[in-house]
């Protein structure tokens, strides 16, 4: 729900709808876990991200240096090579300096380990909401029904006995949808547990 996304924004209560929208629309740099193959570098020549000479220099360094040859094999066999982790970023820096790539090429390769996305994407939204949608999401929804969510759990103990418990959470419903949740309570005994324990035992016993 949009309201839940908005509540994850720091100090959202002090922001106007327009400010919340501006925050969501900002660009952010995040880790890019893509595993790059030789084919990806070929495609980046076509797209103009790298020149043919730059890609030949990158792949030539990997292929000709024993320390980095395993990385070239991973890239050429389709497994790919991620460039996001700190260890891999350090490997690229070491390789670039040893092969004297130059700072521009080094930076371009290092940048493949990150990507720029819109903050609303980072927050799990597929598109930027409108001001009206943000304003509507900020209006408290009053539940028309009070109910409970019950999560039953059973664990087999080392001595063969079972331990059943229930997590009971009060919830508020509006048009059949959960719009609020209270503090859950853990129930480990009582009539409810006694009644459902044989059923849960039968389920885990197959």
N, C-alpha and C positions, 0 to 999 in steps of 0.2 A: 504493500500500500504506500501511496505517496506520502501520507502522514508519517509513517515509520521512517521513510528515507529522510524527510525533513528533520525529524527529531534526532537523527544521527549527525546533523550539522552542528558544529560547536557554537554555543550561545545563540541558537536559532530563535529563542524567545525575544532577544533584543534586536532582531533584524526585521526589516520590513519585507513584504512579499517581493518587492523589486530587488532588494539586496540578496535575498535567498536565491532568486532567479539568477542574479549576476554571479553568485558563488557557484551555482551549479553549471553555469556556462563557461567557467574558466577552464583553460587548458592546463593539464597536469602531466608530468613525466612519470611514467611507471616502468617497472621492470618488464622486459620483453623476453619471454622464455622460449621463443621460437628457436628450433634447432636448424641451423642453416646448412644447406647442401651446396655442392658445386653448381647444381642447376639454379639454385637461388642466386648465386653470384653471376651466373650467365644472364639471368633475367634482369639483374640490376645494371648490367652493361646496357641492355636494350632500353631500360627505363631512364638511363642517364645518371643513375646514382653513382656509379663508378665508370671509369674509362676502361677500355680493354687492357691497356698497359697496367693500370692499377690492379685489376683482378689477376692478371698474369703474375704480377709482383707478389701479391698476397698468397696465391696458391703455390707459386714457385718456392717461396720461403718455407711454406709448410712441407712441401714435398721433398725439398732438398736438405732439410735439417732433421737429423735423427730424433731429436727431442720432440719435434712437432709433427713428425710423420704420421703418428697414430691419429692426430687430429685430421690430417688430410685424408687418411683412409676412411675415417668416420664420415667425412663430408662426401667423399666420392662413392661410397657404398650406399648412400641414402639414409644412413642413421642420423647424420647431421651433427652440428656442433653448436651448443648454446653459448651465447656470449654475454649472459646477464649476471652470472654469479661473480662475486668479488675475485675468486680464484681464477676464473677464466679471463676477467678483465685484466688482472695482473699478468697472466700468460700472454695476452695480446700485447700489452705494453712492453714486456720483456722482449718478445719476438720482434716488435716494430723497431725498438731501439737497436737490437742486435743486427737487424737487416738494414738499418738506416732508411726506413721508409719515408721519414719526414713527418712533421707534426700534423699536417693536413690529412694525410692518408691514415695516420694512426688514429686521429680523432674520428674520422668517418667510420672506421671499423669498430671502434669502441662504442660509437653511438648506436650500433645495431643491437646492443644489449639493453636498450631502453626504447620506449615509444611514447608519443604524445597523444593523449586522448582527452575528451571532454570530461569534466568532473562528474557530470550526470551519468556517464557511462561507468565511471569508477564506482558510483553509488548504486549501480545495478539497474538504471533506467535505460530504455531503448531510445528515448528522445527527450528533448528539453521540454518540460511542461510550460504551460502558459501562466501568466500572472493570475488569471482567474482560477486555474486549477490549483495553484499554490494557495491562494486565499481560501478556496473551498476546503482544502486539506487541513488548514489551520483552525477551522471551526470545530470545536469539540463535538463529537458525536455522542448523543445521549442514548444509552442502551434502552431498548423497550422490553427486554427479557433478561433476567439474571439466571445463570446456570453454572455448571461446573464441567471442567475437563478432567477426566480420570485416566491416568497412565498406570497400567498394572505391570509389575515386573516380578519375575520369579527366578531365583538362583539356586542351583544345586550345590549344597554344601559338601565338604570333603567326607563327612560321615554318612552321606547318602540322603540326609534330610533336605527339605526345601525351605527357602526363606522367601516369602512373598511380601510385597509391599505395594502401596498405591500412592501415587503423587496426585493430589487433588488440588486443582487450580480454579478459583472462582473466576468466571468470565461474564462479560456483558455482551448481549447479542442485539444487533439491529438488523432487521430484515433477514434473520438467519445467519448473519455474518458476525464473527467475533470482532468487537470494536474496542474491548478493554480486557485487561487481565489483572487479577489481584496477585497476592503473594501465595505461592503454592505451599501446601502442607503435606508432610510425609506421614502416611499411616502405615504402621507395621503390625497392628493387631486389631482385634475387634470383629464384629459380625461379618462385615464386608470381606475382610481377608479370609476368615474361616470359610465363608461360602464359596469364594472363587478359587481358593488354593487347590482343591482337588482337580478343578478344570485345568488350571495352569500346569499342574503336575502331569496330567494326561497329555497336554500339548508338548511339553519338553521330552516326554518319554516316547513320543511318536505314536 
